[in-house]
Amino acid sequence: MGVVIVRYTTKPDRADENQALVENVFGELAADRPAGLRYATFRLADGVSFVHVASVETADGTNPLAAVPAFGEFLQGIGDRCDEGPLAVDATTVGSYRFWATDTDRG
């Protein structure tokens, strides 16, 4: 399972716009339900920082987000919306509890 975590900080006056763009992505994902993708976005307590966590498990290794029109719209102008641009890092799951749909409920 390939996991990518992306963090960035928006300009204070653009944070709500950024959230609306992210919500559009999740609206399309809910309608299209692409296989091989687990995806979450968090707005941090400071109100301007966002963290995206994506897990991609596709046979060909492509990221289904790339085919979502709303994700393309979200990416347009991301640099203009940010004070601190996106930093993407690959991650390895060390452990999780009910975070992924395949986790076993141990509680």
BELDACOR-V755924 format. One record per residue. N is the residue number from 1. SS is DSSP state (2 for helix, 1 for strand, 0 for the rest). Layout:
# BELDACOR-V755924
n->N ss->SS
n->N ss->SS
This chain:
# BELDACOR-V755924
n->1 ss->0
n->2 ss->1
n->3 ss->1
n->4 ss->1
n->5 ss->1
n->6 ss->1
n->7 ss->1
n->8 ss->1
n->9 ss->1
n->10 ss->1
n->11 ss->0
n->12 ss->2
n->13 ss->2
n->14 ss->2
n->15 ss->2
n->16 ss->2
n->17 ss->2
n->18 ss->2
n->19 ss->2
n->20 ss->2
n->21 ss->2
n->22 ss->2
n->23 ss->2
n->24 ss->2
n->25 ss->2
n->26 ss->2
n->27 ss->2
n->28 ss->2
n->29 ss->2
n->30 ss->2
n->31 ss->2
n->32 ss->2
n->33 ss->0
n->34 ss->0
n->35 ss->0
n->36 ss->0
n->37 ss->1
n->38 ss->1
n->39 ss->1
n->40 ss->1
n->41 ss->1
n->42 ss->1
n->43 ss->1
n->44 ss->0
n->45 ss->0
n->46 ss->0
n->47 ss->0
n->48 ss->0
n->49 ss->1
n->50 ss->1
n->51 ss->1
n->52 ss->1
n->53 ss->1
n->54 ss->1
n->55 ss->1
n->56 ss->1
n->57 ss->0
n->58 ss->0
n->59 ss->0
n->60 ss->0
n->61 ss->0
n->62 ss->0
n->63 ss->0
n->64 ss->2
n->65 ss->2
n->66 ss->2
n->67 ss->2
n->68 ss->0
n->69 ss->2
n->70 ss->2
n->71 ss->2
n->72 ss->2
n->73 ss->2
n->74 ss->2
n->75 ss->2
n->76 ss->0
n->77 ss->0
n->78 ss->2
n->79 ss->2
n->80 ss->2
n->81 ss->2
n->82 ss->1
n->83 ss->1
n->84 ss->1
n->85 ss->1
n->86 ss->1
n->87 ss->1
n->88 ss->1
n->89 ss->1
n->90 ss->1
n->91 ss->1
n->92 ss->0
n->93 ss->0
n->94 ss->0
n->95 ss->0
n->96 ss->0
n->97 ss->0
n->98 ss->0
n->99 ss->0
n->100 ss->0
n->101 ss->0
n->102 ss->0
n->103 ss->0
n->104 ss->0
n->105 ss->0
n->106 ss->0
n->107 ss->0
